[in-house]
Amino acid sequence: MCRIHGSFHARTTAQEMRDVAALQHHGGPDAQSFAQHSGWALGNNRLSIMDPEGGAQPYRLGDITVVFNGELYNHDRLRTELIRQGFHFEDRCDGSILPALYLTYGERFAEQLDGMFSVAVMDLRAAPRLVIATDASGMKPLYYHWEERGGRFHFASELPALLGFTDVRPGEDELGLHTYLSAKTPFGRRTMFRGVDVLPPAATAVVSREGGMRLTTRRMGYESAPPVREERSLSHAGGELRELLTREVSRLLVADAPVAAITSGGLDSSLVTALAARALRDRGAADALHTFNIAYTGDWPGDERAFAAEVSRHTGTVHHQVEIDPATFPDLMGDVVRHLGQPNADPITLSTFSLFRAVRDAGFKVALTGDAADELFGGYARMTQALAAPEGADWAGAYLDHLAAVPRSLREHLYTSDFAAQVHHHGTAAMPPGLTEMLSHGPGSRLQRICRVEQRYRLPAYHLRRVDHLSMASSVEARLPFCQPSVVRYAATLPDHHRTLPGTGVKRALYRAADGLLPDSVLNRPKQPFTLPITAMLAPGQRLWSTARDVLSPQALRADGRLRYEAVDALFTEQSMRPSDQVSLALWALMSHQMWRTEFFGAASGAMLRTPEPTGAVA
């Protein structure tokens, strides 16, 4: 696991490469290196997980140079095949196979990879060209700045690092606030920075001086799935799913660094925990699996620590109960905003950041999580509400409004007349082209279309980037069994009634797979999202309330010019008198956006982007 960065057709100095590496040092503190020649540069920050003594980057083979971020779970098989073709390898690090794999398969090399990754290849065999690729779920994001007129291309694993390049000076997307409030974070290739994009999942981009930038996408996991098998019983599907997850969890436990598991107390992470604990026992591991759960000082609604502790007792893990004081949240928000690089409207960002920091403080560099199960198996309430809507109802519009940080009716009330006119002039659509059409009129059942939209757009943008950035902020690699291609494909073969039922939110095949592995109290409990109890915490007398009041001051909002202060003030009044999830999330989202804007476009933003950290040497 690493962080990567680089440039093509640009005059990037050695000091510039060191400065950019310093901005994402936390994601690769074990080694920093780069290769630099006329017109191109590739850099790497390494977090040593596989073969710590080998695998030094950049990888080189003749005129091919590669930098890599991620984990390849099929590297042993690929190495064996490449050795048969005459290639030789000095170590057993997973990324070491990439130059030979590229020489063998060319631009289609990423089709052979099973894992999470972003890869950059510099090919100098003829006219120089840069080839970059991402995994099929978007677990390892890669941000880029492409200046078409000058042909300059820059990329990095994190937004603050990308902004560290001298030639990358993007402004704020004028409509970014509207996009953010409509979807909780930009979907597709878009970011909150004008001129900065992110590679979509399953993407391969080729950049050359003659051909410019050419972006193609491979098939995502659900697109390569075999047809739905209606004849399969629920019991049979649960058994197959358990076997599949058992294999994948077992593979994801392989590392030359300590591995732990995140256990929220819900179905998804608890099932991963149970399978991981059993796999370690079957291997005769000397130590039991360590599990981590987070809770908050005081008495708050939705506390899941008792369920997580019960899962730990049932599965025989060594349990770590992490507890954070809500009074520290305002201090944490600056770190979270900086590491995310752009606003994410889920308050769970604070908990996620704190949880992975505790994992690393306990000595673990890898953590398995239960993320992405809801997107695959239909576990969100908005999905089952859409399924329950009658024919003829605008279920798609209601579903999209459920994705928003601030629902449409409230958004329009918050905007100043000038900003509302700007939004209307440029078109109010905040979603990527094709998303609404896929949802409303695409092939397949209503649930199949919803799951495709979730997996293609919301999962990578809103969920996976958050997990990646906030885990790597503490030098922890998060591994996600539910994002494994085999699991994604299998979920797509299930008939709708094996995934979920309208109005229930019960992931039926997944529950059947967990039957007998988890305590009944966990299997039979009502579904509860893993989130921060923001409605209770954002209240008068709490420090978070004072921070929100300060950040969303009349002076700040009037200087911005896009939000009506009196409308925001009315939200505070409403929250103080009649607390609700809708109003508290709206206030949280507005506060997060204002803090992001101050961080990256305020007076101190330039200093933040240039903060020096340990640097690497030219490779």
N, C-alpha and C positions, 0 to 999 in steps of 0.2 A: 504494500500500500504506500502511495506516495502522493506528491503534488508535482505537477509538471507545468512548464511554461515555455514560451519561445516566440520566435518571429521569423518571417520570411519576406525577402525583398525589402529589408529595412536595415538601417544602420544602427544596430543595437550594440552598445559597448559592453565590455566585460563588467564594468562597474554597474551598469544598468541591470544586467542579469543577476548580479549579486543582490542588488536592491530589491528586485522583484522576488527573488528567492526568500529574502528576509521577511517579506510580507506574508508568506505562507509557510514560514519555518515550523510553526506548530503542527502542521500536517505532515512533516517529514523531518523530525529533529535528529535522526540518526546519521544522516550524511547529506551533503549538498554538492552538486557538481553540474557542470554544463560543458557543452561543445559549441564552439563559435568559429565561424568562418565567414568569408566574404558573402554578405547577403542573407545569412541565416544564422539562427542560434536555437539550441534546444537545451532546456535545463530541467533539473530534477531535485526534489527534496525527498529523502527516503525515510519511510517508517519501516523498519526491518521486521518482517513477519515470516517470510520463507527464506531459508538459507542465509542467515545473517552474515556469514563470512563470505558469501559469493554474491552474485547478482548486481555488481556495481554498474550504475548507469552513468551516461548513456550507453546502450548496447550498440556494438559496432560489428559489422560483417561486410568487408569490402567497402563499397560505396553506399552502404545502407547504415543509417544511424537512427536509433529509436529511443524514445523516452516513454514511460508507461506508468499509469496510476491504476491500481486495482488488484484483483486476485483472479488467476486463471485456474479453475478447478480441474480442467482436463489437460493440464500441461504435461503430466507424465505420459499419457497416451500420445499426445502430439510429438513429444520429444522422441519417443520410440519410433514413430513413423518417420520423423526427419532424419534420425540416425540411419535408418534403412536406406534413405536416399543419399547418404554420404556426408551429412553434416556432423560436426563434432561440437560438443559442449563441455566447457570447463567446470560448470557447476550445475546444481539442480534447482536453481531459482526459477520460478514460473515465467518471469518476463524474459529470461535469456533466450527463449525459443523464438522470440518475435522477429528478429531480422531474418532468420532462416525461413520462418513461416511466410513472411512477406515476399521473399525471393521465390518461394514456391507458388504462392497463390496470387501475388500482385495485389491490386486494390480489393480483391475479394477475401483477403486474409481474415478479416473480422468474422466472416461467416463460419470459420472453423473454431472460434473461441467460445468457451462455456465459462461464464463468470461475470464479474463486474469490472468494467474497464473504460478508460479513455487512453488512447494510444496516439502518438505522433511519430511519423516516419519521414525522415528526410532521404529522398532517393536522388543520388547524384550520378546515376549510370549514364544518363543522357542529359537533356535539358533539366535542370534542377526542378524538383517539385516536392511539395509537402503533402502528405496524406495523413489525415486524422480520422479517427473512428471512435464511436461510443457503443456501449452495450445496449441490448435490446430493451431493457427497462428504464434506462437512464439513471442508473445508480451512481455513476461517476460523472458528474457534469463537467463540461468544458465550455468556457466563455471565450468569445473572440471578438475582435475588432477588425473589420475588413474595409480598407479604404480603396474602393474600386478605382478611383481616378488615378491614384499613385501606385496601386498594386501592392500596398503594404498590408501585411497580415500579422496580427499578434494574438496570442492565446494564453490562457492560464486556467488552472483548476478553480480559482476563486476570484471573485470580482475585485476586491481590493488589490490583489496582486496584479491583475490585468491593468488596472488604473495606474499602477506603478511604472508602466512603460512611458517614456517621454512622449512618444507619438500618440498615445491614447489619451485624449482629453474630451470625453463626451460630456454633453450637457444632460440636464434632466429631461426626460420625456414629458412634453407638455401635458399629454393626456394620461400619463402614468398613474396619477391619483385616481382617475376614473376607472382605469383598468384594475388597479389594485382593490378598490372598494367593491368592484363587481365580481372579483374572483379570488380575493385574499392574497393573490400574488399573480404576476403575469404568466399566462400559459403560452405554450408553443415556444418559438425561438425568441420571443420578445423578452426584454428586461426593462427595468425602470430607467435605464440609461439610454439616451438617444445615441445610436451608432454602435451599441454593444448588443450582441445576440448570444444565445446559448445553443449549442448543437442539440437537436432533438434526439430522442432515443433511436437506436438502430441506424445511426447516420454515418456516412462516409463522405468526407469532403476532400477534394483534390485542389490544391492551389499551385498555379504555375504562372510564370511571367507572360507566357504566350496565351494561355487559356483562361486566365483569371481564376475565379473560384467556381467550382462545380460541386454541388451538393446532391447526393443521392441518399435514399433511405432503403434499408433492407426490410424484410418482413419482421414485424414484431411477433412475440411468442404466440399470441392468440390467433394471428393470421396464418401460422404454419400448423395449427392444430388439425387433427383429423376430424371428420364429421361428428356431430352430436350423436351419442349412443342412447337412444330412447329406451331400449329394451333392458338396460342395466338396472338392477334393483338398487335402492338406497343403501342397503347393507353391503352389497358388493362394491358400490362406489366408495363407501367409507373405508372398506378394507384395502382397496387399491390405493386410495389416497394416503392411508397410514403407511403402507409399504413405501410409497414414493417419497413421502416426507422423511421417513426413517433413513432412506438412502441419502437424501440430500443433506439432512442435518448431520449425518455421520461424516460426509465429505467436508462440510463446512467447519468441522471441529479440527481438521488437520492444519496445524500451524507449528512453527518453531518459536512460538511465543505463548504466554498464558491466555486461555480463552475462558470467558464468562458468558452469562446469559442475562438479558433484561427480562424481568418477570413482573408484569403490571398487576397480575391477579385476574386478568381476563382470559378468554379462551385461547386466543392466538398465541400470545407469548408463553402461556402456561403449557400449551401443547409442545411448542419448540423446546421449552425447558425439560419437560418429561422425556422427550425423545433424546435430547442431548445427554441427560443424566444416565439414561439407560445405555446409550451407546458407549459412554465412558466406562460404565461398569462391565459391559460385555468385552471391552478391550483389556480389562484388568488394570485400568488406570490407577495409579497410586493415590491420587487425590480425587475427591468428589468435585462435582461441578459447583462453582460459586455463582450465586444469583443476586441480582440487585433490584431493589424496589425503591421508589421515591415517595415521600409523604411530606407534610407541611406541619411545622410547629403550631400547636393549637388544635382547636376542634373545628373541622371544616367538612362541608358536605362532600360525598363521593370518595371518602378515604378508602383505599383498597388494600391497605397494608395487611389487614387480617387475611384476606384472600391469598395474597402473595405468600405470606408466611405459611398458610395451610398447604399451598402447592409445594413449597420448599420441604415441609415435613413429609408430605406424601411421596415426593420424588427423591428425598435423601440428599438435598443439596446443602451447601454451606451458605447461609443466607446473610445478606448485608442490607440492613434497613437504613436507607439514606433519608435524612430529615433536613429540610431547609426552612429557614425563618422567612416568612413573607415580607418582613421588614427589610430584608436584603434585596428584594426584587428590583427596586429602582436602581441600585448599584449594579446589578447584573445586566440590566437592559442595554447599557452602552456596549458591553462586550458582545452580547447577542446580536445587536444590530450590526456591529462591525463585522462579525464573522459571517453572518448571513449575506451581507453585501447589498441586500435590498429587502424591503419590508415583507414580512410573512405574518398574516393576521391571526395566527393561532397562538394563544397565550402559553401553550405547552412548550413553546420554544425555551422559556426560562427553565422549566423542569428538565427538559431534554439536555440542555447545556450543563446543568448542575449534576444530573445523573451520570453523564459520561465523564465528567471531571472526577466524580467519586470513584468510578470504575478504574480510571487511570491511577488515582491516588492509592488505590488498593493493590496496584501492581499488575493490572491486566491491560494488554494492548489490543485484544480482540473481544467483541461482544456480539452474541447472536440475539436477534430481535424477532418479534412477530409481525413486523410491519408488512403491509400490502395485502393481507388476507381479505379485508373487507372489500377492496377493489376487485379481487378475483371472484369472490363467492357471494357478493351481494349483501354485505353486512350493514350498510349504512341505512339509517331511517329514511333519508331522502329517496333512496332507491325503492324501498318497499312502499313508501307513500306514492311514488310515481307508478308503481305496478298496480296499486289499488285504485288509481284514478280511472273513472269510466271512459269509454271511447267517446271521442268528441271533446273531451276536456283538454285544456292547455297544460297537460302534465309536463311537457318539455320545458315550457316557460317557468313553471313552478319549480321544477328540478334545478334549472340554472340559477334561479333566485336563491335557492338553498345553498348554492356554492359561494354566495356573496358574503363579504364581511358586513356590508350594510345593504339591506334589501332596496330594491329599486325605488319604491315609494319614499323611503327615507333619504336616499341619496339625492334625489331631485330636490328635496326640501333643504338639504344642507348646502348645495352649490350656490355661489353668488350668481347674479344674472350674467355677468361677463363670462364666467367659467361654463355655465350652462349653455350659453350661446356658442362657445368654442367647442364644447362636446357635440352639440347638435350640428355645427357646421362641418366637423370632421367625421361625422357618423358616430352613433352611440354604441356600435358593436364593440365590446371589449374582448370578445372571444376570437381565437384564431379562425381564419377562413376555413370553412368546411366542418367545423365542430357542430354547429347547430343543425346543419343538413344531415350529418352522420347520426345525430341523436334523434331527429324527428323522422327522417325518411330513409335511413340506411338499411342495409339488408339485415335479416334476422329478427328475433323477437325484441320486445321492448327492453327486457333485461339484458339481452346480449348487446344491444346498442349502448345502453347505459354503461355496462362494464367496459366496452371498448373506449368510450369517451373518458372514463375514469383512468384507464390504464395508459392511454395515449397522451392525455393532456394533464389531468389533475395530479395523478400519482407522481410523475417525475418532477413537475414544477413545484407543487405545494408540499409534497411529503418527502420524497427521496432527497431532494437538495437540502432540505432542512436537516434530515438525519445525517447526511454526509458532512455538511459544514459544521454542525454542532458536535458531532462525535470527533471529527478530526481536529477541532479546536483544542481538544485535550489529547491529541495523538492516540486516538482509539479508532480501530477499524470496526465498523458495524457490518455484520454479515446478515443477509436477509434470505432465509430459506424460501419464503413465499415468492420471491422474485426470480428464483431459479427457472430457466426456460422450460424445464420438464414440468414443473408445477403450474406455470402459466398456461402451457399447452393443455395440461390435463383439465384444469378448471374450465377451459373453453369447450371441452367435449361433454360437459355435464348438461343434462336437460335442466330447464329453468327450475322445475320443482325439486331438483336435488341441490340446487344452490340456495335458494331461499323461497319464501312464500309471501305473497302480498300482505303488507301490514304487520309482519312478524319480525323481520330483521334477523331471523335465525339462519345461520349458515349450516344447512342441514347435513351435507356430506362431511363438513369439517367437524361438526359435533359428533357424528357417527364415528369418524376416524379417532376422536379423542375418547370415546367411550371406554371405560375401564382403565384409562391411563391417568385420569384426573379425579379429584374428589367430586362427589355429587354436588356439593355446595357450590363449587365453581362451575360445573357444567350446567346446573339448573338456575343459576342466578340471572337476574335481568341484565341485558347488555348495557354496558356503561362505557362511554368513550374515555380514552386516556387523555385527560385534559386538566387544565388548571381551573379550580373553582372561582373563576374570575368574577362572577356575579356577587359572590359573598365577599371577595377580597377587595373589589373596587367599591368601597363604601366610605362615607365620612368617618374620620378618625383613623383610617388606615394610611400608612405612608404612601401606598400606591395611589390613593386618591389625591393626596397633596401633589405628588409628582405629575399626575395627569392634569391637574389644575394649572400647574406651572408651565408644563409643556404646551398646553392648548390655551395659552393666555390670549387676551384680546390683541396684544401687540404682535404676537407671532402669527396669528391667523390673519390679521389685517395686512401684515407685510407680505404674506403668501398670496392673498387675494383670491383664493379659490373657494374658501368655505365661509359661510356666514357665521360670525361669532355668536350672534344671538341664538341661532339654531343649535350650535354646539353647547352653549350655556344651558339651553332648555333640556338637552340630554342629561347634563349633570343634575339638574333639578329633578328630572324624571327618575334618574337612578337613585337619588337620595331618598325619594318619597316612595317609589314603587319599583324596587330593583327587578330587572329582568335580564335574561340572557341576550336578547336582541340589543338592548341599549348598552349593556356593559361591553359586549363585543364591539359595538360601533365605537365607543370611547377608546377601547384598547387599540383598535385598528387605527384610529386617527392619531392617537398618541405615538404609536409605533412609526407611522409614516412621518410625523413631524420630527421625531428623533433621528430617523434615517436621513431625512433631508438636511438637518443640522450637521450630522456626522460627515456627510459626503459633499455638501455644497455650502456649509457654513464657513466662518472665518478660520476654524481650526482644521478643516478637512485636509488641506494640503500637508500640514504637519503630520497628521495621522498617517497619511499614505506613505510618508517618507521615514517613518520610525525605523532606525537601524536595528537589526538583530544579527546573530551569528551568520557569517557568510561562508560560502564554499569556494573551492578553487577551480580553475579551469581544468577540465578533464582532458 
